[in-house]
């Protein structure tokens, strides 16, 4: 936007006030545990695509009272 001329900035301002009906922003993230990517993509960054999974502690389920 710094490179806009005054005329271009005025045109953008006019569009924003007169022509724009709705604006929406969506943010996504890439989760290596939920993505299915080809082997060559996984090989490009193994630390990201093949994270070490945390050890799962074994828990006992409480017994109901008798």
The first five atom37 places (N, CA, C, CB, O) and aatype in JSON, in Angstrom:
{
  "aatype": [20, 20, 20, 20, 20, 20, 20, 20, 20, 20, 20, 20, 20, 20, 20, 20, 20, 20, 20, 20, 20, 20, 20, 20, 20, 20, 20, 20, 20, 20, 20, 20, 20, 20, 20, 20, 20, 20, 20, 20, 20, 20, 20, 20, 20, 20, 20, 20, 20, 20, 20, 20, 20, 20, 20, 20, 20, 20, 20, 20, 20, 20, 20, 20, 20, 20],
  "atom_mask": [
    [1, 1, 1, 1, 1],
    [1, 1, 1, 1, 1],
    [1, 1, 1, 1, 1],
    [1, 1, 1, 1, 1],
    [1, 1, 1, 1, 1],
    [1, 1, 1, 1, 1],
    [1, 1, 1, 1, 1],
    [1, 1, 1, 1, 1],
    [1, 1, 1, 1, 1],
    [1, 1, 1, 1, 1],
    [1, 1, 1, 1, 1],
    [1, 1, 1, 1, 1],
    [1, 1, 1, 1, 1],
    [1, 1, 1, 1, 1],
    [1, 1, 1, 1, 1],
    [1, 1, 1, 1, 1],
    [1, 1, 1, 1, 1],
    [1, 1, 1, 1, 1],
    [1, 1, 1, 1, 1],
    [1, 1, 1, 1, 1],
    [1, 1, 1, 1, 1],
    [1, 1, 1, 1, 1],
    [1, 1, 1, 1, 1],
    [1, 1, 1, 1, 1],
    [1, 1, 1, 1, 1],
    [1, 1, 1, 1, 1],
    [1, 1, 1, 1, 1],
    [1, 1, 1, 1, 1],
    [1, 1, 1, 1, 1],
    [1, 1, 1, 1, 1],
    [1, 1, 1, 1, 1],
    [1, 1, 1, 1, 1],
    [1, 1, 1, 1, 1],
    [1, 1, 1, 1, 1],
    [1, 1, 1, 1, 1],
    [1, 1, 1, 1, 1],
    [1, 1, 1, 1, 1],
    [1, 1, 1, 1, 1],
    [1, 1, 1, 1, 1],
    [1, 1, 1, 1, 1],
    [1, 1, 1, 1, 1],
    [1, 1, 1, 1, 1],
    [1, 1, 1, 1, 1],
    [1, 1, 1, 1, 1],
    [1, 1, 1, 1, 1],
    [1, 1, 1, 1, 1],
    [1, 1, 1, 1, 1],
    [1, 1, 1, 1, 1],
    [1, 1, 1, 1, 1],
    [1, 1, 1, 1, 1],
    [1, 1, 1, 1, 1],
    [1, 1, 1, 1, 1],
    [1, 1, 1, 1, 1],
    [1, 1, 1, 1, 1],
    [1, 1, 1, 1, 1],
    [1, 1, 1, 1, 1],
    [1, 1, 1, 1, 1],
    [1, 1, 1, 1, 1],
    [1, 1, 1, 1, 1],
    [1, 1, 1, 1, 1],
    [1, 1, 1, 1, 1],
    [1, 1, 1, 1, 1],
    [1, 1, 1, 1, 1],
    [1, 1, 1, 1, 1],
    [1, 1, 1, 1, 1],
    [1, 1, 1, 1, 1]
  ],
  "atom_positions": [
    [[0.81, -1.18, 0.0], [0.0, 0.0, 0.0], [0.86, 1.26, 0.0], [-0.93, -0.01, 1.19], [0.42, 2.33, -0.42]],
    [[2.09, 1.12, 0.47], [2.97, 2.29, 0.48], [3.28, 2.77, -0.94], [4.28, 1.97, 1.22], [3.6, 3.94, -1.15]],
    [[3.19, 1.86, -1.9], [3.54, 2.2, -3.28], [2.37, 2.82, -4.04], [4.02, 0.97, -4.02], [2.54, 3.26, -5.18]],
    [[1.18, 2.88, -3.45], [0.02, 3.46, -4.13], [0.2, 4.95, -4.34], [-1.26, 3.19, -3.33], [0.76, 5.66, -3.51]],
    [[-0.3, 5.41, -5.47], [-0.36, 6.86, -5.69], [-1.6, 7.39, -4.96], [-0.41, 7.22, -7.24], [-2.41, 6.61, -4.47]],
    [[-1.73, 8.72, -4.9], [-2.9, 9.31, -4.22], [-4.19, 8.91, -4.94], [-2.78, 10.85, -4.16], [-5.21, 8.68, -4.3]],
    [[-4.15, 8.83, -6.27], [-5.33, 8.44, -7.03], [-5.71, 6.98, -6.75], [-5.1, 8.65, -8.54], [-6.88, 6.65, -6.58]],
    [[-4.71, 6.12, -6.69], [-4.97, 4.7, -6.42], [-5.51, 4.52, -5.0], [-3.68, 3.87, -6.6], [-6.41, 3.71, -4.77]],
    [[-4.97, 5.27, -4.07], [-5.44, 5.19, -2.68], [-6.88, 5.69, -2.58], [-4.51, 6.01, -1.74], [-7.69, 5.11, -1.84]],
    [[-7.21, 6.74, -3.3], [-8.58, 7.26, -3.29], [-9.53, 6.24, -3.91], [-8.66, 8.59, -4.05], [-10.65, 6.06, -3.42]],
    [[-9.1, 5.56, -4.98], [-9.93, 4.54, -5.61], [-10.17, 3.37, -4.66], [-9.28, 4.05, -6.91], [-11.28, 2.85, -4.58]],
    [[-9.14, 2.95, -3.94], [-9.29, 1.87, -2.97], [-10.21, 2.29, -1.83], [-7.91, 1.46, -2.41], [-11.04, 1.51, -1.38]],
    [[-10.07, 3.51, -1.38], [-10.93, 4.03, -0.32], [-12.4, 4.03, -0.78], [-10.49, 5.46, 0.08], [-13.29, 3.66, -0.02]],
    [[-12.63, 4.46, -2.03], [-13.99, 4.5, -2.57], [-14.57, 3.09, -2.65], [-14.0, 5.17, -3.97], [-15.73, 2.86, -2.3]],
    [[-13.76, 2.14, -3.11], [-14.22, 0.75, -3.16], [-14.56, 0.25, -1.77], [-13.15, -0.15, -3.8], [-15.59, -0.41, -1.58]],
    [[-13.72, 0.54, -0.78], [-13.95, 0.05, 0.58], [-15.25, 0.59, 1.17], [-12.78, 0.42, 1.48], [-15.93, -0.11, 1.91]],
    [[-15.59, 1.83, 0.85], [-16.79, 2.42, 1.43], [-18.03, 2.14, 0.59], [-16.62, 3.91, 1.58], [-19.11, 1.97, 1.15]],
    [[-17.9, 2.08, -0.73], [-19.07, 1.95, -1.6], [-19.3, 0.54, -2.15], [-18.95, 2.9, -2.73], [-20.45, 0.13, -2.33]],
    [[-18.25, -0.18, -2.42], [-18.39, -1.43, -3.15], [-18.23, -2.69, -2.34], [-17.44, -1.46, -4.23], [-18.72, -3.75, -2.74]],
    [[-17.57, -2.62, -1.23], [-17.29, -3.81, -0.43], [-18.5, -4.13, 0.44], [-16.03, -3.6, 0.45], [-18.95, -3.3, 1.23]],
    [[-19.01, -5.33, 0.3], [-20.18, -5.75, 1.08], [-19.75, -6.52, 2.33], [-21.12, -6.61, 0.23], [-20.27, -6.28, 3.42]],
    [[-18.8, -7.42, 2.16], [-18.41, -8.29, 3.26], [-16.94, -8.63, 3.14], [-19.27, -9.57, 3.29], [-16.42, -8.78, 2.03]],
    [[-16.27, -8.74, 4.26], [-14.87, -9.16, 4.29], [-14.73, -10.19, 5.4], [-13.91, -7.93, 4.52], [-15.28, -10.03, 6.49]],
    [[-13.99, -11.24, 5.12], [-13.85, -12.33, 6.08], [-12.41, -12.81, 6.09], [-14.81, -13.49, 5.74], [-11.76, -12.89, 5.04]],
    [[-11.91, -13.12, 7.27], [-10.57, -13.66, 7.41], [-10.66, -15.06, 7.99], [-9.68, -12.75, 8.31], [-11.36, -15.29, 8.98]],
    [[-9.97, -16.01, 7.37], [-9.91, -17.37, 7.88], [-8.46, -17.73, 8.13], [-10.58, -18.38, 6.9], [-7.58, -17.41, 7.32]],
    [[-8.21, -18.37, 9.22], [-6.85, -18.79, 9.56], [-6.84, -20.31, 9.67], [-6.36, -18.13, 10.88], [-7.71, -20.92, 10.29]],
    [[-5.85, -20.89, 9.06], [-5.7, -22.34, 9.07], [-4.31, -22.68, 9.58], [-5.94, -22.94, 7.65], [-3.4, -21.85, 9.53]],
    [[-4.15, -23.87, 10.06], [-2.82, -24.34, 10.45], [-2.61, -25.73, 9.87], [-2.66, -24.35, 12.0], [-3.55, -26.49, 9.64]],
    [[-1.37, -26.04, 9.63], [-1.02, -27.36, 9.11], [-0.61, -28.21, 10.31], [0.14, -27.27, 8.04], [0.34, -27.89, 11.02]],
    [[-1.33, -29.29, 10.52], [-1.04, -30.2, 11.61], [-0.46, -31.48, 11.02], [-2.32, -30.5, 12.46], [-1.16, -32.19, 10.29]],
    [[0.79, -31.79, 11.32], [1.41, -32.98, 10.72], [0.73, -34.27, 11.1], [2.86, -33.05, 11.12], [0.87, -35.27, 10.4]],
    [[-0.01, -34.29, 12.21], [-0.71, -35.5, 12.61], [-2.01, -35.69, 11.85], [-0.98, -35.47, 14.11], [-2.59, -36.78, 11.86]],
    [[-2.49, -34.65, 11.18], [-3.76, -34.73, 10.48], [-3.61, -34.62, 8.96], [-4.69, -33.65, 10.98], [-4.61, -34.68, 8.24]],
    [[-2.38, -34.46, 8.48], [-2.16, -34.27, 7.04], [-1.59, -35.54, 6.42], [-1.22, -33.08, 6.8], [-0.76, -36.24, 7.01]],
    [[-2.04, -35.8, 5.23], [-1.5, -36.91, 4.45], [-0.72, -36.29, 3.29], [-2.65, -37.89, 3.94], [-1.31, -35.78, 2.33]],
    [[0.58, -36.33, 3.39], [1.43, -35.73, 2.36], [2.33, -36.8, 1.75], [2.28, -34.57, 2.94], [2.58, -37.82, 2.39]],
    [[2.81, -36.57, 0.54], [3.7, -37.55, -0.1], [5.01, -37.72, 0.67], [3.99, -37.13, -1.54], [5.41, -36.86, 1.46]],
    [[5.66, -38.83, 0.44], [6.91, -39.14, 1.13], [7.98, -38.08, 0.9], [7.44, -40.49, 0.68], [8.73, -37.75, 1.82]],
    [[8.06, -37.52, -0.33], [9.09, -36.51, -0.58], [8.84, -35.24, 0.22], [9.15, -36.19, -2.07], [9.79, -34.55, 0.58]],
    [[7.58, -34.91, 0.5], [7.28, -33.75, 1.34], [7.68, -34.04, 2.78], [5.77, -33.38, 1.26], [8.28, -33.2, 3.44]],
    [[7.35, -35.25, 3.27], [7.75, -35.62, 4.63], [9.27, -35.62, 4.77], [7.19, -37.0, 5.0], [9.8, -35.25, 5.81]],
    [[9.97, -36.05, 3.72], [11.43, -36.11, 3.75], [12.06, -34.72, 3.74], [11.95, -36.92, 2.58], [13.2, -34.56, 4.18]],
    [[11.33, -33.72, 3.23], [11.9, -32.38, 3.16], [12.06, -31.75, 4.55], [11.03, -31.49, 2.3], [12.93, -30.9, 4.73]],
    [[11.24, -32.15, 5.53], [11.35, -31.62, 6.89], [10.88, -32.68, 7.88], [10.52, -30.31, 7.05], [9.76, -32.6, 8.4]],
    [[11.72, -33.68, 8.13], [11.3, -34.8, 8.99], [10.94, -34.38, 10.41], [12.39, -35.84, 9.04], [10.06, -34.99, 11.02]],
    [[11.59, -33.36, 10.94], [11.3, -32.94, 12.32], [9.86, -32.42, 12.43], [12.29, -31.85, 12.78], [9.22, -32.6, 13.46]],
    [[9.36, -31.77, 11.39], [7.99, -31.27, 11.42], [6.98, -32.37, 11.09], [7.83, -30.11, 10.44], [6.0, -32.55, 11.81]],
    [[7.23, -33.09, 10.0], [6.24, -34.05, 9.51], [6.2, -35.35, 10.3], [6.5, -34.34, 8.08], [5.21, -36.08, 10.23]],
    [[7.26, -35.66, 11.02], [7.29, -36.9, 11.82], [7.63, -36.57, 13.26], [8.32, -37.91, 11.23], [8.68, -36.99, 13.76]],
    [[6.77, -35.82, 13.95], [7.1, -35.44, 15.33], [7.07, -36.66, 16.24], [6.12, -34.38, 15.84], [6.33, -37.62, 16.02]],
    [[7.89, -36.59, 17.27], [7.87, -37.67, 18.26], [6.61, -37.51, 19.08], [9.15, -37.65, 19.17], [6.3, -36.43, 19.59]],
    [[5.89, -38.59, 19.21], [4.65, -38.55, 19.97], [4.97, -38.71, 21.45], [3.65, -39.64, 19.49], [5.8, -39.55, 21.81]],
    [[4.32, -37.93, 22.31], [4.59, -38.08, 23.74], [4.12, -39.44, 24.25], [3.9, -36.95, 24.53], [3.13, -40.0, 23.77]],
    [[4.85, -39.93, 25.2], [4.5, -41.23, 25.8], [3.17, -41.09, 26.52], [5.61, -41.72, 26.77], [2.92, -40.11, 27.22]],
    [[2.33, -42.06, 26.34], [1.02, -42.06, 26.99], [1.11, -42.87, 28.26], [-0.08, -42.61, 26.04], [1.53, -44.03, 28.24]],
    [[0.7, -42.26, 29.37], [0.73, -42.97, 30.64], [-0.45, -43.92, 30.74], [0.73, -41.98, 31.82], [-1.57, -43.58, 30.36]],
    [[-0.18, -45.08, 31.25], [-1.26, -46.03, 31.48], [-2.02, -45.61, 32.73], [-0.72, -47.49, 31.62], [-1.41, -45.38, 33.78]],
    [[-3.31, -45.5, 32.62], [-4.11, -45.12, 33.78], [-5.05, -46.26, 34.12], [-4.91, -43.81, 33.52], [-5.47, -47.04, 33.26]],
    [[-5.35, -46.34, 35.38], [-6.32, -47.35, 35.81], [-7.67, -46.69, 35.93], [-5.91, -48.02, 37.15], [-7.77, -45.54, 36.35]],
    [[-8.68, -47.41, 35.58], [-10.02, -46.86, 35.73], [-10.51, -47.17, 37.14], [-11.0, -47.45, 34.66], [-10.36, -48.29, 37.63]],
    [[-11.1, -46.17, 37.8], [-11.58, -46.42, 39.16], [-12.72, -47.42, 39.16], [-12.03, -45.11, 39.83], [-13.57, -47.43, 38.26]],
    [[-12.72, -48.25, 40.16], [-13.76, -49.27, 40.3], [-14.97, -48.65, 40.99], [-13.24, -50.5, 41.09], [-14.81, -47.88, 41.95]],
    [[-16.16, -48.95, 40.55], [-17.36, -48.41, 41.22], [-17.49, -49.01, 42.62], [-18.64, -48.71, 40.39], [-17.08, -50.15, 42.86]],
    [[-18.06, -48.24, 43.54], [-18.23, -48.78, 44.91], [-19.21, -49.94, 44.92], [-18.72, -47.67, 45.87], [-20.15, -49.98, 44.12]],
    [[-18.98, -50.9, 45.83], [-19.84, -52.08, 45.93], [-20.84, -51.94, 47.02], [-19.04, -53.32, 46.14], [-21.65, -52.85, 47.24]]
  ]
}
